[in-house]
Amino acid sequence: MRTVLKFISGIIVLSLIFSCRKSENIPASQPPTPRYPTDTTQFGAMFADISSAQDKINILTQLHVKTTRMTLSMDTWNGQNTNLEILQNAGYKVLLNVYWKKINEDSIKTPQPFPTGTELDIYRSKMNEILTKYKPEILLVENEELVLKFHSGDISDYLNMLKVAVEVAHSKGIKVSDGGITNPQISLLVYNYLLNQNKVDEANQYANATMNAQVYAFAHNQDTSSDLGKKLLQAQKLVAGLPGTNIDYVNLHWYEQMGSSASSSSTTNAVTNGQLYQPVNYLTKIIGKPVIIGECGQIDADSSLTTSMLDEIAKTGTPYVIWFSTNNGTTKALNSGNSLLPAGYAFVKFIDQY
């Protein structure tokens, strides 16, 4: 009798799963979103327009999270970082971006080269000093290594630098991630991967959800001599080289809305179901490491988009998620000064229920 009941229960569960899949409009052939062996995802937030560590703590407290992200540059390193100490002493876990050279935030945004040759010896020495003084939750090496307005030089220079950072960090028991892979590179990488798997319909669905008109046109042409073509080649070289660096996590940066809805707030503010699954699945398989969402955010202030994104992220079980709360550029914040905005309250509601 017990065996029969177990069999019937199993049929009911499978029926419910199939029903949910059907209602979510996910192809039945699509495997489940990767989930990593963590108890819970550690959600956090970062702020580009708040400099005081205490002010950051005030907002982090309101957001009900204990994880954040901050930056430190080797060319301005003087042996101490007060804001980092305040955050860590207050019990916050810090994902620490360490730069070789400070990224210029002027109107020109002159890109900074990666260290090469004998500069790598200086890089190793300074990284050792920083990680002897502080132990971040994760060391993030540079920021968005494929973004040309931040960095110059071939991606092979980045990979060589990353190997040095990993060696130093691992000697001190600190885990390491790259700086973050972004659009349009990740969309093109996933699109090509799906095509190579003969998943043409999935590839086109993903392209429609994530690519603007320019990137979509390139995806169907892929002229490697064009600007997008050169970016794609660098991205391909990066993902081919990352497994050899011995990193602990691969870093994905994700913003919404994407694709054709990226320039309009008139469309529904809900993430295409399964959209995040594709890049997470791709990076997990290609790099062989868990994916963290080292930066995410929205370009439409609607709080329903906040909830939709967080729901999509939670499905992956990714170990760390850092929400970028700022009104700089095209992104929208969770807060205005010391007060939460509707998106911020939606964030808190999700965290409390999660």
N, C-alpha and C positions, 0 to 999 in steps of 0.2 A: 504493500500500500504506500509506504514512504517513497519507494522508487517511482511509483506512478505519479505521486504528487510532485516530486522533483521534476519529472519529465514535463508535466503540465505547466509548472512554474516557468521552466525554461522556454517553452513555446510562447507563453504570455510575454516574457521579457523580450524575446526576439521580435514578437509582433509589435511591441511598443517601440523598440529601436527602429524597426522598419518604418513605422508610422511617423516617427519624429523626423527621420531622414526625408521621407516623402514630403512632409509639411515644410521642411526647411529648404526644399528644392535642391538638395545635394545629390549629385549622381550616385547611384547605388554602388558603382564600381570604385568610387573614391575611398581610399583607406582612411581610417580615423586620424585626426590631427595628432601629431607627435606629442606625447606627454612624458615629462622627465620625472625621475624618481625623487621628487621633492615633496615635503609635507604640504607646503603652500607656496604660492608665488609671493615674493617680497616686492610689494609695490612701493614706489617712492616718487619724489618730485624734485625738480631742479628749477632754478630761477635765474634768468639772464639779467634781469633789471633790479635785483636786490643784492646789494654787496655785503651788508652786515650779516654775520653769522647768527646773531640773536634774532634779527628780523626773519631770517630763513626758518629758524626754529619755531617762531611764532606761527608761521603759515603751515609748516609741517605738522605742528601740533593740531591745528584746526583741520588739516586734511587726514589726520589719524594714521600717519605713516612714520616710520622710523628709519627710512633709507633715503639717501640723497646722492647727488653727484656734483663734483666741483672740479676745478682745473688748477694745475700748477705747471709753471714753465721753468725749464732749466736755466734759461738765460736771465731770469729774474730771481732765481733761487738764492736765498741768503742764509740758509741753514734752519729756517723756521717758517711756519705758516700758521698764524694765529687763528684764522677762521677754521682751518682744518682741525686744530686742537680743540677749539670750542665745541665744534660739532661732535667730535669723537668723545670728548669728555662728558658730553651730555647724553651719550649712549646711542648716537646715530651711526648707522653703517654708511660709509662713504665709498662710492665708486669714484676712483680718482683718475681723471685724465691727466697724464703727464705729457707735456709737449717738449720737444727739443728746442723750439724757439716759439715765442709768443706769437699767436696768430694776430696779424694786424687787423684792427677793426675800423680802420679809416675808410674813406670813400673809395680808395683804390683797392684796398684789400689785397696787398701784395702777397702772393703765396710764398711760403717758407719751404726751403729745400730740406730733404731728409739728410741726416749726417752720413757721410761716407768716409772711407779711408781711415786716417788717424783720428778723425772726429768721433769715430765709434768708441775709441778708448776714453775720450772725454765723456761721452754719453754713458758708458758703462760706469765710470767713476761717480758721476753725478746721480745716476739712478741708484747706485749703491748707497750714497749718502741719504737720499730721500727715503728709501725703503728701510734703511737702518733707523731713521728717526720716526717714521710713521708706517703703520701697517693698515692699508686700506682694505676694504671688503674685497674689491677687485681692482687691479691695475688696468686702466684702459689706455692703450698706447696710441697717442695722438687722437685726433677727432676727425672722423669721416675721411679716411686716407685716400679715397678716390675722388674727392671734391677738389677740383683744380684751383678754386679761389683760395683754398687753404694751403695746399701743398704743391710743390713742383718737384720734378725728378721722376725717374722711372719707378714703378712699383717694386721692382727688385731691390731698390735701395730701402724701401719701407720694410720689406720682408727681412732683410739683413739686420736692420735696426730692431725689429720685433724679436728676432731670435736672441739678441743681446738682452733685451728687456726681460724676456722669459727666463733666461738663465739666471739673471740677478734675482728676479722675483721668486722663482722656485727655490733658490738657495735659502730664502727667508720664509718659505711656507706661504707665499702670497700667490693667489690665482690671477691669471692674466686673460684679457680679451683684446682683440683688435679695436680700432677706433670707431667702427660702425659703417656698414654697407647701406647705401641709400638708393633711392630712385634717381634717375631712370635705370641705373645699372642692374639693380636686383630684378626689376621687371623684365629686362631683356634677357638676363641669365636664366630666369625661370621659364620664360617663353621658349627659349631655345632648348632648354632641358626637356620640356614637355613635348616639343616637336620631335626631338631625338628619341623619345619614348613612344612615338607614334600616337600621342594623345592630342590630336589636332583640335578637336572640339574644346577640350580643357584649355589648351594653349590660347585659342581665340577668345574664350570666355575670360581668361585671366587678363589678356591684353586689353579687352574692352573695359575691364573694371579698373585697371591700374595705369594705363598709358594715355597721355594727351595726344592730340592729333599728330604732332611732330614725331613723337616717339613711336606711335602706332605706324606711321608711314615708313619710318626707318626699319621697324621690325620686319616689314614685308619686302625690304630691299637690302638692308645691311651693307651699305657701302662703307668698308673699313677705312677709307681715306677721309671720310667726313668726321666732323667733331664728335658726333655720337659714336661713330665707328671706332675712333681712337679710345674713347672712354670705355667702350665695351671690351676692347682688347686688353686694356689695363685691368678691368674687372675679371676677365677670364684668367689673366696671369695671377691675380690675387688669390682667387679661390683654388687655383691649382697649387699655389705655394703655401697657403695657410696650414694644410695638414703637416707640413714639414717643420713648422715653427714650434710645435708642442704647446700651443695655447690651450687654455682650459675651456674657454667659451668663444663662440663666434657672435659678433655684435650686429644686430639689425636695427636700423632706425626707420620708423614707420609713421607717416602722417596721413591724415584724412581731411577732406575728401580727395580722392585721386581720380585719374582718368578724365572722362569728359565732364564730370560734375565738379572738377576741382576749381573751376572759375565761377561757379554759380551756387547760390544758396537756395535756389528755387526747387531743387530736386529733394527727394526724401533724404534725411540725414541718418541713414543707416548703412553700416558697412555691408558690402556684398558678402553673404554668408560663405565661409570657407576661403575668403580672400587671403587671410593671413596664413592659413594652412599651407598654401603653396610655397612661399619663400622659406617658411620654417622647415617644412619637409625637405626642400631642396638643400638648404644649408646643412641640415643635420646629416643628410646622406653624403653630400660631397665633402664636407669638412670633417665629419665624424665626431663633432662636438656638440654639446647642448647650445641652443640659441638663447641669448638674452636680448631683451628689447631695451637697449641702452639709451634710447631716446624715442619718445613718441609724443604726438600732440595733434591738435586739430586746427584747421584753417577756417572753420566756421564755428561761431560761438554757441550754436544751438546745443543745449545740454543733452538732447537725445542722441547726438553724435558721440558725446562723451560716454554715455552708457553703452551704446552700441560697440564702440571700440574696446571698452573694458571687458565686455562680454566676450568679444572675439579673442582678445588676448588671453583671458582666463581659460579658454578651451585648450590652449597649447600647453598649459602647465609650465611655461618657461620660468626659470628660477628667479629672474630679476626683471623688473619693469620700471623705467624711470620716465615719468611724465614731464614734458617741457612746458612749464607755465610761464608764458611771456606774451606781451602784446607787441614785441619787436617784430618788424617785418610782417609776414603774412599770417603768423601763428596767433592763436587766441589763448588768453590766460585763464587759469582757474580762479585767479584772485585779482583784486585791484587794491594795491597797497596791502593793508592788514585785513582787508575784508574779502570774503569769498564771493564769487560771482555765481550765477546759476549753474555753470559748468562745474564749479568747485563743489557746490552742494550735491550735484549728481555724482561726483567723484567720491565724496564722503559716504553717501548712501550706498554706493557699490562696495566700498571698502568695509563698511560695517556689516553688510550682508554676506560678504565673501568670507 
